[in-house]
Amino acid sequence: MFNLFILLSERLGIIMILAFLLVNMRFFRDLIEKRTLKSQIWLFIIFSLFVVIANLTGVEISSSKEIVTPLILTELPQSDSIANTRMLVITTASLTAGPYVGLLVGLVGGLHRVIFGGFSDYFYIVSSVLIGYLIGVLGDKVKKNNLYPSTFWVAVLSFLAELIQMAFIFAFHGFGLIKLIFVPMILLNTIGSCLFIEILKTYLSNERQLRAVQTKDVLELANKTLPYFRHGLDFDSAEHVCKIIKKYTNFDAVGLTDRVNVLAHVGAGQDHHIAGEPVITDLSKTVIASGHEKLAHSKEEIGCPHQDCPLTSAIVCPLQVNKKTIGALKLYFCAEQEMTVVEENLVRGLAMIFSGQLAIGIAEQQTSLVNEAEIRALQVQINPHFFFNAINTIGALMRVNVSEAHRALMQLSTFFRLSLKNGQAKEITLDQEKRYVSAYTGIEELRFPHKFKIDYQISVPDSTLLPSFCLQIFVENAIKHAFKGRKTGNKIIINLSQKKDYLQILVSDNGVGIKPEILKRLGQEPISESGGSGTALYNLNKRLIGLYGTNSQLHIKTGEKGTTFQTEIPLKQAEKNDFEG
């Protein structure tokens, strides 16, 4: 029995090494986080290969109960038996991928065992299928809301799986074989299952923590650099941003460029990477020309013509506005080391946020030149309070729900992207406007869960054109002002219908109404005391009149049961080539 224990320990080590290599693969970790049909098919294939390996690396036990120890079993006489880690693989497949994958992996393992053993001992098919399904069902019940059961339950279920297998073996082979294999197989397969699941838990936990750290770092730096990028990409803003990044990261040098010149370079190499002079490194020129990020692991790959340049590794990301590269963010190390995943993702995140901030700043500068541009500036301007509130909300979520924080960050990114894209047009489609409203309300719902509900009552196609951001302004006004003192039961109804050749827009709420002294001024002049929405409604009314005439100006009805904003504009449809449904 002791010899068998040692030999099975060696086989267990093989499976654990394979498991360790497997969880190091990003592809595998993505599969086990969500049970989709595609992921379960892949997990079935992977664990089926594992269960075949478990059979091939088993320990052969002859009919005289002698242990035969070939490195790999190529055949098994019908009179002989095999001690292996098959149950370990079936159990872990059931616990990670669910009962159906466990059942199918058990079927593959049982069939292979029967074929491998000269088409004898058909009971292995039944026992393996039963164990795979049963452990999967029980595992789903005891894990509750977690991705996997606790270590205690993994041990209990693994022990149960081996007990069921031993019961089948006892029924068909008697007590002689059970006496030899019972303790080693139960002990090692239970330990092995626990180790396998713990390896998965550890890697996934570390990865979530890593994502949280990356998100937190990006948000903190974005928060500190926002005031500078809002004024555009110039020498002054670039120098301040580079100093901030250098201070809060471990990079040896940080640089920013436009398409031609170095705007700022802080840290190692600043004696020859000088602000105002042309970009000199081949790496940066390639990134600016191609619009794709590049990694360099040597001085040669960086391509600096200065012989004494201390920079030896780098990551350079393009800064893009409206899909056009306007410059590059460059971060360097002096030591000959490779960028870690943390550092690479940090730089990528910063480049994306900086590009968005620059786009906002550029849009604001351009829109201040002429009257039409001035109106567009009001369309795309992002309220800094909204931005900072969103960042604070995401920061708070990172402490309790990393996945939700990541989703919120993606919503914020979508909100900025749509702001920039749609803000350049006088009119956008209803579909685009609804997506923008959805991005805005998704962020607000994180701050005020279940506070409001939006009801769309729409009888016109999604290709219908309307002034950009008009629905969002109405919704924002209602969320900020209509429901004061009420945390639930708040409704916003968006009604769009055709009225002859016009589109009638009605946005209603069941809020507290508008004070008479505010109502007579609302939409007719900027109202600073209303917290900003009065200005937004004034600008919207101005746009409506400028685009469609005085017949389309805002009409407001209010009372104790709520407020309704109404306008009618000419009914138009977007061209098929322009409509993004």
PAZA-333740 format. One line per field, with one value per residue (C-alpha): residue number from 1; x, y, z. Coordinates in nm, 3 decimals. Layout:
N
num [NUM	...]
c1 [X	...]
c2 [Y	...]
c3 [Z	...]
//
This chain:
581
num [1	2	3	4	5	6	7	8	9	10	11	12	13	14	15	16	17	18	19	20	21	22	23	24	25	26	27	28	29	30	31	32	33	34	35	36	37	38	39	40	41	42	43	44	45	46	47	48	49	50	51	52	53	54	55	56	57	58	59	60	61	62	63	64	65	66	67	68	69	70	71	72	73	74	75	76	77	78	79	80	81	82	83	84	85	86	87	88	89	90	91	92	93	94	95	96	97	98	99	100	101	102	103	104	105	106	107	108	109	110	111	112	113	114	115	116	117	118	119	120	121	122	123	124	125	126	127	128	129	130	131	132	133	134	135	136	137	138	139	140	141	142	143	144	145	146	147	148	149	150	151	152	153	154	155	156	157	158	159	160	161	162	163	164	165	166	167	168	169	170	171	172	173	174	175	176	177	178	179	180	181	182	183	184	185	186	187	188	189	190	191	192	193	194	195	196	197	198	199	200	201	202	203	204	205	206	207	208	209	210	211	212	213	214	215	216	217	218	219	220	221	222	223	224	225	226	227	228	229	230	231	232	233	234	235	236	237	238	239	240	241	242	243	244	245	246	247	248	249	250	251	252	253	254	255	256	257	258	259	260	261	262	263	264	265	266	267	268	269	270	271	272	273	274	275	276	277	278	279	280	281	282	283	284	285	286	287	288	289	290	291	292	293	294	295	296	297	298	299	300	301	302	303	304	305	306	307	308	309	310	311	312	313	314	315	316	317	318	319	320	321	322	323	324	325	326	327	328	329	330	331	332	333	334	335	336	337	338	339	340	341	342	343	344	345	346	347	348	349	350	351	352	353	354	355	356	357	358	359	360	361	362	363	364	365	366	367	368	369	370	371	372	373	374	375	376	377	378	379	380	381	382	383	384	385	386	387	388	389	390	391	392	393	394	395	396	397	398	399	400	401	402	403	404	405	406	407	408	409	410	411	412	413	414	415	416	417	418	419	420	421	422	423	424	425	426	427	428	429	430	431	432	433	434	435	436	437	438	439	440	441	442	443	444	445	446	447	448	449	450	451	452	453	454	455	456	457	458	459	460	461	462	463	464	465	466	467	468	469	470	471	472	473	474	475	476	477	478	479	480	481	482	483	484	485	486	487	488	489	490	491	492	493	494	495	496	497	498	499	500	501	502	503	504	505	506	507	508	509	510	511	512	513	514	515	516	517	518	519	520	521	522	523	524	525	526	527	528	529	530	531	532	533	534	535	536	537	538	539	540	541	542	543	544	545	546	547	548	549	550	551	552	553	554	555	556	557	558	559	560	561	562	563	564	565	566	567	568	569	570	571	572	573	574	575	576	577	578	579	580	581]
c1 [0.000	0.284	0.451	0.122	0.083	0.426	0.360	0.020	0.180	0.410	0.110	-0.067	0.238	0.206	-0.158	-0.075	0.203	-0.036	-0.298	-0.044	0.052	-0.314	-0.422	-0.131	-0.307	-0.535	-0.752	-0.832	-0.903	-1.149	-1.329	-1.393	-1.530	-1.848	-2.052	-2.134	-2.188	-1.857	-1.663	-1.820	-1.727	-1.367	-1.358	-1.500	-1.218	-0.948	-1.065	-1.119	-0.750	-0.666	-0.876	-0.709	-0.368	-0.482	-0.566	-0.239	-0.025	-0.200	-0.037	-0.110	-0.210	-0.187	-0.439	-0.204	-0.218	0.140	0.222	0.351	0.514	0.567	0.615	0.308	0.052	0.015	-0.215	-0.390	-0.471	-0.835	-0.733	-0.541	-0.663	-0.538	-0.504	-0.506	-0.615	-0.915	-1.163	-0.958	-1.002	-1.372	-1.436	-1.253	-1.425	-1.763	-1.677	-1.533	-1.758	-2.080	-2.265	-2.305	-1.937	-1.860	-2.096	-1.937	-1.582	-1.683	-1.819	-1.491	-1.288	-1.505	-1.506	-1.131	-1.081	-1.300	-1.138	-0.792	-0.862	-0.958	-1.332	-1.372	-1.523	-1.805	-1.914	-1.646	-1.860	-2.163	-1.967	-1.772	-2.084	-2.277	-1.995	-1.939	-2.303	-2.370	-2.061	-2.145	-2.500	-2.392	-2.106	-2.345	-2.568	-2.298	-2.097	-2.386	-2.287	-1.917	-1.739	-1.631	-1.724	-1.516	-1.215	-1.415	-1.686	-1.432	-1.275	-1.615	-1.730	-1.397	-1.415	-1.773	-1.670	-1.402	-1.641	-1.889	-1.609	-1.491	-1.846	-1.859	-1.514	-1.615	-1.931	-1.744	-1.396	-1.447	-1.252	-0.904	-0.848	-1.026	-0.792	-0.491	-0.612	-0.872	-0.653	-0.404	-0.666	-0.913	-0.642	-0.451	-0.747	-0.913	-0.593	-0.540	-0.890	-0.845	-0.507	-0.644	-0.935	-0.710	-0.472	-0.765	-0.895	-0.553	-0.492	-0.838	-0.817	-0.478	-0.607	-0.907	-0.679	-0.453	-0.747	-0.856	-0.506	-0.485	-0.827	-0.746	-0.410	-0.559	-0.843	-0.615	-0.380	-0.671	-0.817	-0.487	-0.417	-0.769	-0.730	-0.423	-0.550	-0.875	-0.665	-0.520	-0.187	0.085	0.426	0.291	0.019	0.252	0.522	0.275	0.126	0.470	0.574	0.256	0.301	0.669	0.584	0.315	0.475	0.810	0.907	1.249	1.130	0.799	0.746	0.471	0.488	0.267	0.305	0.637	0.796	0.871	0.633	0.784	1.031	1.084	1.344	1.637	1.748	1.603	1.939	1.878	1.500	1.424	1.086	1.038	1.279	1.176	1.099	1.424	1.351	1.251	1.003	0.803	0.805	0.666	0.387	0.286	0.287	0.100	-0.133	-0.052	0.128	0.476	0.692	1.072	1.302	1.638	1.813	1.822	1.444	1.395	1.621	1.756	2.049	2.216	2.492	2.480	2.099	2.024	1.679	1.669	1.301	0.984	0.614	0.477	0.101	-0.063	-0.291	-0.588	-0.881	-1.153	-0.934	-0.649	-0.315	-0.220	0.078	0.223	0.262	0.606	0.722	1.074	1.293	1.670	1.729	1.718	1.384	1.059	0.739	0.505	0.137	0.054	0.269	0.149	-0.217	-0.155	-0.004	-0.279	-0.546	-0.378	-0.347	-0.719	-0.822	-0.578	-0.708	-1.061	-0.956	-0.767	-1.063	-1.286	-1.032	-0.989	-1.363	-1.408	-1.138	-1.278	-1.635	-1.547	-1.447	-1.783	-2.147	-2.224	-1.908	-2.010	-2.338	-2.153	-1.921	-2.223	-2.324	-2.001	-1.898	-1.867	-1.973	-1.663	-1.885	-2.041	-1.696	-1.557	-1.872	-1.845	-1.478	-1.558	-1.840	-1.613	-1.344	-1.593	-1.711	-1.356	-1.353	-1.664	-1.725	-1.438	-1.645	-1.908	-1.634	-1.488	-1.834	-1.887	-1.554	-1.660	-1.989	-1.796	-1.575	-1.885	-2.035	-1.724	-1.693	-2.054	-2.020	-1.729	-1.875	-2.230	-2.125	-1.982	-2.325	-2.625	-2.859	-2.818	-3.043	-3.285	-3.084	-2.765	-2.948	-3.092	-2.746	-2.614	-2.901	-2.838	-2.468	-2.553	-2.828	-2.615	-2.357	-2.622	-2.786	-2.461	-2.476	-2.850	-2.963	-3.335	-3.401	-3.562	-3.707	-3.721	-4.017	-3.979	-4.305	-4.180	-4.375	-4.114	-3.817	-3.469	-3.339	-3.543	-3.324	-3.337	-3.103	-2.804	-2.831	-3.180	-3.328	-3.024	-3.068	-3.432	-3.342	-3.053	-3.278	-3.536	-3.280	-3.117	-3.421	-3.754	-3.716	-3.576	-3.629	-3.760	-3.546	-3.797	-4.106	-3.962	-4.049	-3.936	-4.149	-3.999	-4.272	-4.186	-4.460	-4.540	-4.779	-4.839	-4.496	-4.349	-4.184	-4.345	-4.112	-4.264	-4.050	-4.246	-4.166	-4.374	-4.160	-4.227	-4.278	-4.101	-4.134	-4.325	-4.033	-3.805	-4.059	-4.101	-3.724	-3.650	-3.539	-3.547	-3.223	-2.935	-3.030	-2.717	-2.897	-3.049	-2.716	-2.640	-2.938	-3.107	-2.820	-2.842	-3.215	-3.154	-2.887	-3.112	-3.398	-3.160	-3.049	-3.407	-3.500	-3.180	-3.227	-3.603	-3.749	-3.963	-4.234	-3.996	-3.916	-3.963	-4.299	-4.305	-4.603	-4.561	-4.764	-4.767	-4.778	-4.473	-4.336	-4.358	-4.118	-4.256	-4.121	-4.208	-3.946	-3.961	-3.977	-3.663	-3.493	-3.119	-2.975	-2.916	-2.539	-2.538	-2.768	-2.592	-2.864]
c2 [0.000	0.241	0.178	0.244	0.566	0.687	0.594	0.763	1.071	1.091	1.066	1.333	1.556	1.522	1.633	1.924	2.044	2.035	2.217	2.484	2.537	2.548	2.818	3.034	3.061	3.364	3.162	2.897	3.151	3.329	2.999	2.916	3.257	3.229	2.922	2.985	2.710	2.793	2.787	2.456	2.296	2.406	2.290	1.953	1.917	2.022	1.801	1.509	1.529	1.539	1.233	1.035	1.137	1.025	0.680	0.650	0.748	0.512	0.238	-0.114	-0.379	-0.737	-1.009	-1.132	-0.784	-0.701	-0.343	-0.294	0.045	0.132	0.504	0.512	0.237	0.134	-0.159	-0.324	-0.695	-0.771	-0.951	-0.649	-0.331	0.028	0.287	0.640	1.002	0.979	1.068	1.380	1.507	1.421	1.586	1.908	1.919	1.896	2.163	2.411	2.362	2.217	1.884	1.845	1.894	1.662	1.402	1.418	1.411	1.112	0.943	1.000	0.876	0.568	0.479	0.520	0.302	0.028	0.040	0.065	-0.237	-0.463	-0.385	-0.517	-0.366	-0.172	-0.049	0.223	0.402	0.407	0.507	0.784	0.936	0.916	1.077	1.352	1.457	1.412	1.605	1.886	1.918	1.907	2.148	2.405	2.379	2.424	2.698	2.949	3.277	3.192	3.072	2.752	2.566	2.620	2.396	2.199	2.116	2.036	1.782	1.636	1.604	1.456	1.204	1.120	1.071	0.819	0.639	0.589	0.460	0.222	0.093	-0.004	-0.166	-0.363	-0.482	-0.613	-0.703	-0.777	-0.671	-0.777	-0.487	-0.238	-0.330	-0.232	0.090	0.237	0.457	0.583	0.670	0.832	1.035	1.150	1.223	1.424	1.620	1.664	1.802	2.052	2.161	2.202	2.421	2.623	2.693	2.827	3.034	3.184	3.287	3.433	3.621	3.765	3.864	4.046	4.230	4.321	4.460	4.662	4.808	4.892	5.058	5.254	5.373	5.481	5.668	5.845	5.962	6.058	6.264	6.448	6.515	6.610	6.988	7.004	6.802	6.997	7.291	7.086	6.920	7.185	7.226	7.342	7.078	6.802	6.890	6.890	6.556	6.393	6.507	6.366	6.028	6.014	6.093	5.825	5.540	5.359	5.449	5.605	5.848	5.977	6.161	6.317	6.419	6.560	6.419	6.597	6.736	6.635	6.828	6.712	6.454	6.405	6.172	5.978	6.101	6.450	6.596	6.494	6.430	6.801	6.973	7.164	6.949	6.679	6.325	6.130	5.768	5.519	5.358	5.678	5.759	5.412	5.447	5.792	5.676	5.348	5.446	5.123	5.079	4.928	4.760	4.775	4.552	4.693	5.017	4.894	4.856	5.205	5.342	5.653	5.798	5.932	5.683	5.745	5.727	5.533	5.414	5.037	4.937	5.125	5.118	5.384	5.431	5.662	5.945	5.954	6.186	6.083	5.788	6.021	6.003	6.343	6.235	5.965	5.876	5.723	5.548	5.412	5.199	5.219	4.869	4.582	4.443	4.355	4.548	4.360	4.314	4.570	4.837	4.762	4.784	5.098	5.275	5.154	5.276	5.614	5.652	5.583	5.827	6.094	6.059	6.115	6.414	6.567	6.514	6.699	6.982	7.010	7.010	7.286	7.502	7.462	7.528	7.863	8.018	8.079	8.078	7.734	7.593	7.758	7.567	7.239	7.309	7.314	6.979	6.796	6.964	6.711	6.833	6.793	6.722	6.432	6.302	6.326	6.176	5.884	5.830	5.840	5.589	5.355	5.392	5.292	4.994	4.863	4.788	4.571	4.459	4.471	4.334	4.605	4.870	4.745	4.755	5.109	5.219	5.081	5.277	5.595	5.528	5.474	5.798	5.997	5.826	5.898	6.256	6.318	6.136	6.271	6.618	6.694	6.664	6.897	6.599	6.233	5.930	5.823	5.503	5.700	5.927	5.628	5.475	5.802	5.823	5.460	5.530	5.834	5.665	5.354	5.564	5.754	5.427	5.321	5.633	5.612	5.248	5.201	5.574	5.615	5.422	5.529	5.428	5.465	5.512	5.539	5.493	5.621	5.430	5.439	5.618	5.930	6.239	6.472	6.733	6.570	6.514	6.663	6.356	6.328	6.691	6.627	6.306	6.474	6.762	6.521	6.313	6.621	6.830	6.649	6.388	6.580	6.395	6.079	5.766	5.536	5.544	5.801	5.768	5.941	5.884	5.954	5.974	6.020	6.013	6.140	6.433	6.499	6.603	6.666	6.462	6.532	6.492	6.468	6.397	6.374	6.297	6.238	6.470	6.765	7.021	7.350	7.663	7.945	8.189	7.938	7.820	8.158	8.186	7.820	7.781	8.157	8.247	8.074	7.997	7.953	7.881	7.565	7.385	7.398	7.228	7.563	7.661	7.329	7.377	7.735	7.618	7.337	7.580	7.809	7.520	7.415	7.766	7.803	7.470	7.463	7.805	7.941	7.678	7.422	7.611	7.437	7.425	7.334	7.220	7.161	7.083	6.885	6.558	6.633	6.820	6.771	6.915	6.932	7.028	6.954	6.937	6.846	6.468	6.348	6.012	5.943	5.810	5.434	5.481	5.719	5.521	5.304	5.080]
c3 [0.000	0.082	-0.255	-0.432	-0.232	-0.349	-0.712	-0.713	-0.556	-0.856	-1.092	-0.891	-0.936	-1.315	-1.304	-1.072	-1.303	-1.597	-1.390	-1.292	-1.656	-1.755	-1.510	-1.624	-1.960	-1.996	-2.235	-1.970	-1.693	-1.921	-1.985	-1.620	-1.521	-1.728	-1.818	-2.181	-2.436	-2.603	-2.275	-2.170	-2.504	-2.459	-2.095	-2.201	-2.455	-2.207	-1.919	-2.158	-2.251	-1.880	-1.800	-2.080	-1.944	-1.597	-1.735	-1.929	-1.629	-1.386	-1.182	-1.310	-1.054	-1.175	-1.101	-0.826	-0.668	-0.769	-0.869	-1.226	-1.289	-1.656	-1.723	-1.949	-1.982	-2.344	-2.278	-1.984	-1.968	-1.889	-1.571	-1.437	-1.270	-1.261	-0.984	-1.123	-1.079	-1.312	-1.036	-0.955	-1.311	-1.328	-0.990	-1.080	-1.419	-1.244	-0.986	-1.238	-1.539	-1.398	-1.399	-1.776	-1.850	-1.556	-1.701	-2.046	-1.909	-1.694	-2.007	-2.192	-1.893	-1.847	-2.216	-2.243	-1.936	-2.082	-2.427	-2.271	-2.053	-2.340	-2.327	-1.975	-1.658	-1.824	-1.483	-1.505	-1.765	-1.536	-1.227	-1.402	-1.561	-1.233	-1.036	-1.293	-1.290	-0.917	-0.801	-1.044	-0.911	-0.547	-0.615	-0.765	-0.459	-0.194	-0.365	-0.321	-0.491	-0.519	-0.830	-0.651	-0.333	-0.019	0.043	0.299	0.047	-0.225	0.013	0.107	-0.255	-0.367	-0.084	-0.185	-0.549	-0.450	-0.213	-0.498	-0.721	-0.448	-0.403	-0.771	-0.755	-0.444	-0.615	-0.922	-0.788	-0.422	-0.115	-0.231	-0.469	-0.239	0.046	-0.165	-0.332	-0.092	0.129	-0.138	-0.398	-0.158	0.015	-0.293	-0.516	-0.238	-0.176	-0.550	-0.609	-0.325	-0.463	-0.816	-0.702	-0.469	-0.758	-0.960	-0.670	-0.601	-0.961	-1.007	-0.677	-0.768	-1.110	-0.962	-0.720	-1.010	-1.207	-0.905	-0.863	-1.234	-1.236	-0.921	-1.059	-1.390	-1.222	-0.976	-1.248	-1.473	-1.190	-1.134	-1.503	-1.610	-1.549	-1.775	-2.069	-2.076	-2.204	-2.491	-2.564	-2.539	-2.375	-2.041	-1.999	-2.125	-1.870	-1.579	-1.688	-1.728	-1.382	-1.229	-1.399	-1.305	-0.942	-0.904	-1.101	-1.100	-1.455	-1.507	-1.773	-1.910	-2.235	-2.443	-2.808	-3.078	-3.430	-3.487	-3.173	-2.817	-2.589	-2.259	-2.128	-1.755	-1.608	-1.758	-2.099	-2.066	-2.166	-2.528	-2.541	-2.528	-2.543	-2.867	-3.068	-3.320	-3.206	-3.247	-3.152	-3.422	-3.182	-3.133	-3.504	-3.582	-3.325	-3.449	-3.811	-3.753	-3.470	-3.283	-2.952	-2.945	-2.681	-2.683	-2.479	-2.580	-2.678	-3.036	-3.049	-2.902	-3.173	-3.004	-3.206	-2.892	-2.802	-2.427	-2.397	-2.073	-2.185	-2.245	-2.249	-2.331	-2.409	-2.642	-2.695	-2.949	-2.835	-3.069	-3.127	-3.370	-3.477	-3.576	-3.398	-3.254	-3.043	-2.822	-2.454	-2.384	-2.067	-2.018	-1.795	-1.771	-1.637	-1.885	-1.774	-1.941	-1.883	-1.651	-1.732	-1.462	-1.624	-1.976	-1.877	-1.675	-1.977	-2.210	-1.968	-1.932	-2.310	-2.354	-2.080	-2.202	-2.558	-2.430	-2.221	-2.514	-2.742	-2.496	-2.469	-2.847	-2.899	-2.642	-2.801	-3.151	-3.049	-2.892	-3.228	-3.395	-3.290	-3.432	-3.275	-2.949	-2.951	-3.018	-2.728	-2.502	-2.650	-2.581	-2.257	-1.977	-1.634	-1.413	-1.113	-1.303	-1.395	-1.042	-0.890	-1.132	-1.041	-0.670	-0.720	-0.915	-0.649	-0.380	-0.585	-0.618	-0.249	-0.263	-0.621	-0.870	-1.159	-1.108	-1.091	-1.419	-1.581	-1.451	-1.597	-1.934	-1.908	-1.833	-2.134	-2.351	-2.222	-2.319	-2.657	-2.749	-2.620	-2.852	-3.150	-3.133	-3.019	-3.363	-3.527	-3.513	-3.535	-3.445	-3.476	-3.207	-3.167	-3.094	-2.849	-2.659	-2.626	-2.487	-2.237	-2.140	-2.074	-1.861	-1.658	-1.609	-1.426	-1.228	-1.121	-0.958	-0.742	-0.675	-0.709	-0.783	-0.752	-1.093	-1.383	-1.748	-1.966	-2.344	-2.536	-2.894	-3.216	-3.465	-3.613	-3.457	-3.768	-3.680	-3.643	-3.343	-3.188	-3.026	-2.649	-2.618	-2.444	-2.217	-2.104	-2.013	-1.825	-1.643	-1.539	-1.397	-1.206	-1.053	-0.968	-1.000	-0.728	-0.434	-0.108	-0.279	-0.312	-0.486	-0.705	-0.947	-1.315	-1.634	-1.945	-2.288	-2.554	-2.921	-3.184	-3.531	-3.558	-3.929	-4.065	-3.721	-3.447	-3.112	-2.815	-2.468	-2.160	-1.836	-1.474	-1.161	-0.954	-0.726	-1.003	-1.073	-0.864	-1.045	-1.016	-1.185	-1.444	-1.615	-1.668	-1.749	-2.108	-2.165	-1.987	-1.804	-1.442	-1.234	-0.907	-1.049	-1.035	-1.407	-1.570	-1.623	-1.848	-2.033	-2.098	-2.214	-2.459	-2.582	-2.641	-2.825	-3.045	-3.118	-3.229	-3.432	-3.610	-3.666	-3.586	-3.305	-3.358	-3.206	-2.886	-2.552	-2.379	-2.011	-1.806	-1.434	-1.126	-0.805	-1.002	-1.212	-1.512	-1.890	-2.148	-2.501	-2.842	-3.203	-3.476	-3.847	-3.892	-4.074	-4.120	-4.143	-4.466	-4.460	-4.493	-4.196	-3.967	-3.708	-3.571]
//
